[in-house]
Amino acid sequence: MNDPHIFSHENVLAQLETAEFRNGYYVLKFYADDLNRPSSRTTARIAVFYLYPSGGTMRDSTFQLLFYDSRYDTYRGFHPPDRRGTKS
């Protein structure tokens, strides 16, 4: 069984299908490592992260920039789910 809280490209895409969209970002939840980054393995804590598709950036729960990934950048061709009407 796939744990949706393990950070991977596939789990980002899966969470985007149902994630809350507000103020231009998606609210995602992943296991967090000791440095509060999304973890690709199970840890003791699940944290909230924010994905901004208009820039392909992932931020932590205090909106600190964690990384940029062109796979999630709408200016590089990423097409997130259509979320019109969901707290934007």
TAHU-V396989 format. One record per backbone hydrogen bond with DSSP energy under -1.0 kcal/mol. CO is the residue of the C=O (numbers start at 1). NH is the residue of the N-H. E is the energy in kcal/mol with one decimal. If there is no record, write none. Layout:
((CO NH E) (CO NH E))
This chain:
((3 6 -1.8) (5 31 -3.1) (8 12 -2.2) (9 13 -2.3) (10 14 -2.2) (11 15 -2.5) (12 16 -2.1) (15 18 -1.3) (15 19 -1.8) (20 27 -2.3) (22 25 -2.3) (25 22 -2.6) (26 51 -2.2) (28 49 -3.1) (30 47 -3.1) (31 39 -2.9) (33 36 -1.9) (37 33 -2.5) (39 7 -3.2) (45 32 -2.5) (47 30 -1.9) (49 28 -3.1) (50 59 -2.8) (51 26 -2.5) (52 55 -1.5) (52 56 -1.5) (52 57 -1.5) (53 74 -3.6) (56 69 -2.7) (57 52 -3.0) (58 66 -3.0) (58 67 -1.3) (59 50 -2.7) (60 63 -2.3) (64 60 -2.1) (67 58 -2.4) (69 72 -2.1) (70 73 -1.3) (73 76 -1.9) (73 78 -2.0) (74 77 -1.1) (83 86 -1.6))
